[in-house]
Amino acid sequence: MKTLERFSNTLSVLGHPIWMPVIGCLFYFYAIPSYLDQQIITAKLMAVVILTIFLPIVFLFIAKNLRLIKDYNLSNVKERRFFLMFFILLVIILLNKIIDVYNYRTLFYFFSGILFSGVVSLLFSMFKVKISLHALGISGLICFLIGLSLSFQSSMLIPISLFIVFLGLVSTSRLFERAHTLTEIVLGIIAGFIPQLYFFNYWV
C-alpha cells in the first residue's frame, strides 16, 4: 500500500501544472524546425522557468510561512485563489514582456490559452469548485501538441499518446489520493483543453 501511495505521489509531482508551460516551450523550440539563435532560445526558456516555476514556488513558500495557506497542495478552495491570481499576473507579464505576438505567435497563443484556463479556474474557485489543475495543465499541453502537429506538419503521435496515458495515470492518482472527485477532474480537462483549442483559430 505504501508503494502505491509513493507512486501516486510521484505522479502528482510529475504531473504538476507548473511544469506544463516549460514543456510546451521545449516542444516548440526543439521539436519543430527553428531558425532562432540558441542564445535567444535559452533566454526565453529561462524567463519562462522563472515566471512559471521559480516565482510560483517562492510564492507558495512565503504564503505557507505567512499562514495564508495551510499546505502546498492548496487543498482548500479559498486558498488556491491567491495562487491563481498570482499565476495569472505572471502569465500577463510573460505575454507583455517576454513572448510577443509578432515574433513568437505560436507561444503567444499557447500562453493566452493558459491565461484563460487560469481565469476559468479562478472563476470556479469563486463558486467553491476546486477543479483539477493537474488535469487542466496536462490536457492543455496535449491540445497544444496537437496544434503544433497540425500547424507544422510534424508528426507528434507518440508524445501526444504518451501524454494522454500520463493524463489518465495522474487523474487516477488524484482520485486515489482523494484530492479531487471525477467531476472536478473532468472539469479540469475541459478547462485546459478548450481555451487552447479556441486559439487554434489564430495560429494553426
C-alpha positions in Angstrom: 0.0 0.0 0.0 2.8 2.4 0.8 4.5 1.7 -2.5 1.2 2.6 -4.3 1.0 5.8 -2.3 4.5 6.7 -3.2 3.9 6.0 -6.8 0.7 8.1 -6.7 2.6 11.0 -5.0 5.3 10.8 -7.6 2.8 11.0 -10.4 1.2 14.0 -8.8 4.5 15.8 -8.6 5.5 14.9 -12.2 2.1 16.0 -13.4 2.0 19.3 -11.6 0.7 22.1 -13.7 3.7 24.4 -13.2 5.8 22.1 -15.4 3.5 22.2 -18.4 4.3 25.7 -19.8 8.0 24.9 -19.9 7.4 21.5 -21.5 5.2 23.2 -24.2 8.1 25.7 -24.9 10.6 22.9 -25.2 8.4 21.1 -27.8 8.0 24.4 -29.7 11.7 25.2 -29.7 13.2 21.8 -30.2 10.6 19.5 -31.8 9.9 21.8 -34.8 12.3 23.5 -37.3 13.7 26.6 -35.7 15.8 29.4 -37.1 16.2 31.2 -33.8 19.7 31.7 -32.2 20.4 29.2 -29.4 21.1 32.1 -27.0 17.7 33.6 -27.7 16.0 30.3 -27.1 17.9 29.8 -23.8 17.0 33.3 -22.6 13.3 32.8 -23.4 13.3 29.4 -21.7 14.9 30.8 -18.6 12.4 33.6 -18.5 9.5 31.1 -18.7 11.1 29.0 -16.0 11.5 31.9 -13.7 7.9 33.2 -14.2 6.1 29.9 -14.3 8.1 27.7 -11.9 10.5 29.6 -9.7 8.3 32.5 -8.7 5.2 30.4 -8.0 7.2 28.1 -5.8 8.6 31.1 -3.9 5.1 32.5 -3.6 3.8 29.2 -2.1 6.7 29.1 0.3 6.1 32.6 1.5 2.3 32.1 1.7 2.8 29.0 3.8 5.1 30.8 6.2 2.7 33.7 6.5 -0.1 31.2 7.1 -2.0 32.3 4.1 -2.3 28.7 3.0 -2.3 25.5 5.2 -0.5 23.2 2.8 1.4 23.4 -0.5 -1.3 21.2 -2.3 -3.8 24.1 -1.9 -6.4 21.6 -0.8 -8.6 24.5 0.5 -10.5 26.0 -2.5 -10.3 29.5 -0.9 -6.6 29.3 -0.5 -5.9 28.5 -4.1 -7.4 31.8 -5.2 -4.3 33.6 -4.0 -2.1 31.3 -6.1 -4.3 31.5 -9.2 -4.4 35.3 -9.1 -0.6 35.5 -8.7 -0.1 33.0 -11.5 -2.5 34.9 -13.8 -0.5 38.0 -13.1 2.8 36.2 -14.0 1.3 35.0 -17.3 0.2 38.5 -18.2 3.7 39.8 -17.5 5.1 37.0 -19.7 2.7 37.9 -22.6 3.6 41.6 -22.4 7.3 41.4 -21.8 8.7 38.1 -22.9 6.6 36.4 -25.6 5.2 38.9 -28.1 2.7 38.0 -30.7 4.8 39.2 -33.6 7.9 37.1 -33.1 6.5 34.2 -31.1 3.0 33.9 -32.4 2.6 30.2 -31.6 3.8 30.6 -28.0 1.9 33.8 -27.5 -1.4 32.0 -28.1 -0.2 29.0 -26.1 0.2 31.2 -23.1 -3.0 33.1 -23.9 -4.8 29.7 -23.6 -3.0 29.1 -20.3 -4.2 32.6 -19.1 -7.8 31.8 -20.0 -7.6 28.4 -18.3 -6.2 30.2 -15.2 -9.1 32.7 -15.2 -11.6 29.9 -15.6 -10.0 28.1 -12.6 -10.3 31.2 -10.6 -13.9 31.7 -11.5 -14.7 28.1 -10.5 -12.9 28.7 -7.2 -15.1 31.7 -6.6 -18.1 29.3 -6.6 -16.2 27.0 -4.3 -15.5 24.4 -7.1 -11.9 23.0 -6.9 -11.3 21.8 -10.4 -8.1 19.7 -11.0 -5.2 21.9 -12.0 -3.2 18.8 -12.8 -5.7 17.6 -15.4 -6.0 21.2 -16.7 -2.3 21.5 -17.2 -1.8 18.2 -19.0 -4.9 18.5 -21.2 -3.9 22.0 -22.2 -0.4 20.7 -23.2 -1.9 17.8 -25.2 -4.1 20.2 -27.1 -1.1 22.5 -27.8 0.9 19.5 -29.1 -1.9 18.6 -31.4 -1.9 22.2 -32.7 1.9 22.0 -33.3 1.5 18.8 -35.2 -1.2 20.3 -37.4 0.5 23.7 -37.9 4.0 22.5 -38.7 3.0 19.2 -40.4 5.2 17.4 -37.9 4.0 14.0 -36.5 3.8 14.1 -32.8 1.6 11.0 -32.4 4.0 9.3 -29.9 4.3 12.2 -27.4 0.6 13.0 -27.7 -0.3 9.4 -27.0 2.2 9.3 -24.1 0.7 12.4 -22.5 -2.8 11.1 -22.9 -1.8 8.0 -21.0 0.0 10.2 -18.5 -3.1 12.3 -18.0 -5.0 9.1 -17.2 -2.4 8.0 -14.7 -2.2 11.4 -13.0 -6.0 11.7 -12.9 -6.2 8.2 -11.3 -3.6 9.2 -8.7 -5.6 12.3 -7.8 -8.7 10.2 -7.4 -6.7 7.7 -5.3 -5.4 10.5 -3.1 -9.0 11.8 -2.8 -7.6 15.2 -3.9 -10.5 15.5 -6.4 -13.7 14.0 -7.5 -14.2 12.7 -11.0 -16.3 15.7 -11.8 -13.5 18.1 -10.8 -11.0 16.1 -13.0 -13.4 16.3 -16.0 -13.9 20.0 -15.5 -10.1 20.4 -15.3 -9.6 18.6 -18.6 -12.2 20.7 -20.3 -10.8 24.0 -18.8 -7.4 23.1 -20.1 -8.3 21.8 -23.5 -11.0 24.2 -24.7 -9.0 27.5 -24.4 -6.1 26.0 -26.3 -8.5 24.7 -28.9 -10.1 28.1 -29.3 -6.8 29.8 -30.0 -6.1 27.4 -32.9 -8.1 29.9 -34.9 -5.2 32.4 -34.6 -2.1 30.2 -35.2 -2.9 26.7 -36.6 
